[in-house]
Amino acid sequence: MKKWISIGVLFTVTLGAIYAQIPERTARLIELNQTIPLVNIEVETKQFLIGLYPWLNTNQNELILISKRQSLVGWHLLYEHLHRGTSVYSSNIKVNISNNGAILSIADNLIEITALVQQHNTSLKNDGLKPVYANALNRLEPLYVKKVKNDAGEYEEFLINANGEILSRRSLDLYNGRKDTMVITKVFNPDPLTTAKKLYGDDGGLWVNKNGQDYVELNAQRVPVNVTIAFENDTFYTANKFAKIVDSESPVQIPYQSKINNFDFNRSHPAFREMMSLYHIEQYRGYLKSIGLPFDSMFVINVDVSAYQGQDQSRFSSQNGNPSLFFGTGGVPDAEDADVIIHEYTHGITYFIAPHTTSGTERLAFEEANCDFMACQYSKALSDFNWRLVFNWDGHNVYWEGRDANSPNKYPKDLDPDFYKSSVIWSSMLNDMSLDMGRAVTTRILIASMYSYTENMSMQQAAELLVEADSLLYGKMHFWALKNRLIERGFDIPLGMNPETELQNNVSIINSSGFATSNGNLQIQTNLKNGFRIELFNLEGKSIIKTESQQSEISISPQSVPVGMYVLKISSGNQNFVSKVVRVQ
């Protein structure tokens, strides 16, 4: 969600209004020096967890696998806790395993149950209530969960006791067979104020929304682009392999279709917002693929560009099994600003790679921050004008204040009960990191860390996952850059995360200057008895050369790589050493 508005609650059953909010928990992160066999990994991991937590095998407790994802660094498995065959509310455990089977971390959200809890009252009318076991008033008892779609079209979840009293409430939405063909359209890229290098209201009030109307200066900021859309039976449809335009909320706006290849829409035409959404999502996915993050099996996301009953709001929702984006038309129409589109689509990416993990105030804060960071970086790649402002056109105006990912705020002193206000700590830090490491490296490290997300995580734990991801992807090449920015923001770096130097002392890199000028091979020599591996990456993180040897030397010919700068990763066992390599001619 891009911003928060106060809404009323529409309930279809008579319930009390008791809001005894259940206290938040912080996930316990456990690090173990153990491995899991990758063959039949789900069963092996479950058996390992039962051995680690013997109570899970007693008193009708059990674990079921609800999510399994593979990232660049390994496998990420999320297990739900059942008691007497019923879910234990917000009780789960996530295991992150490297590609060689080593357990990277275990995120423990389990609620320990060592005796049978009373069964649910079967005489209570269902009426959409799902039985769960949950902590209430410091004791575990049979309660009920109800999901409700409110007047604004948002899904909320209520925890209810047997008397119909509401104990807690949380939002479930995160706000802010055809043949494809390429067509030419016009879009804001990324928004009209950025391309005009203006602030909202500049030039005596010229650069304003004007109630969504057309005017010459604003329409002049549209630029011609190519976008992929569906084509079937002589008809063009606003859909592609990444997104599909739908009409699921008021105001009613039937998705555009045409038999004529003409997609030159003025900004006031509803189809302009459809083209904006399809184009920027396609470009964003194309960039992620270019840095080795194709997400080939990700769902096609539904997009309603005229939603929210005309309010100034947007959100991502995964409810009813239909991952969707909803863009409001109040104020500046949300789908006119690429920042909003990229922000909300990033919620969808997070849901795809780490589903069922967005609970807890700090967890929600860096969720929003990650989406803001991606929006900032997308805009910066097009123009560096005010690139740290989030929602340049949609916000920072008379409608709402937007956000500024250039904040000096630090952790934990500047944490706020409003997680949107806390988010600028993390988004500003990520933007700073991008200045040191570049967009591609920062994005790859961030997304690799996101696979390990779980409920109730703290920002400190998310910070440690960044360092871990760099270690696994780049052999700790960016450790010092990450450490400096993390400490600058108030985070701690555990001593165990400092780079190891033992392997470095056993490696020699010979003729690097000759390799740079195409005068002889680069030679990597070691005195290791068990062999070693090397991998050469370009600065976008793509693997160029990968080989291993049981001998003491590996050579790389300068003719095997183009001119440029590279990262050389040398590995032996669980140790890594990284160096830079350059070829200038």
Secondary structure, DSSP 8 states (H G I E B T S, - for coil): --S--------SS--------------EEE--S-B--STTHHHHHHHHHHHHSGGGGSTTEEEEEEEEEE-SSEEEEEEEEEETTEEEEEEEEEEEEETTSBEEEEEE------S------TTS--TT-EEEEEEETTEEEEEEEEEEE-TTS-EEEEEE-TTS-EEEEEE--EE---EEEEEEEEE-SS-HHHHHT--TTHHHHTSS-GGG---HHHHTT-EEEEEEEEEETTEEESB-SSEEE---SSS-----EESS--B---TTSHHHHHHHHHHHHHHHHHHHHHTT---TT---EEEEEEEGGG-S-EEEE-GGG--EEEEE-SSS-GGG-HHHHHHHHHHHHHHHHS-S---SHHHHHHHHHHHHHHHHHHHHTT--TTTTEESTTTSSSSS---EES-----TTTT--SSHHHHHHHHHHHHHHHHHHH-HHHHHHHHHHHHTT--TT--HHHHHHHHHHHHHHHHTTTTHHHHHHHHHHTT----GGGS---TTGGGEEEE-HHHHHTTSS-EEEEE--SS-EEEEEEETTS-EEEEEEESSSEEEE-GGGS-SEEEEEEEEETTEEEEEEEEE--
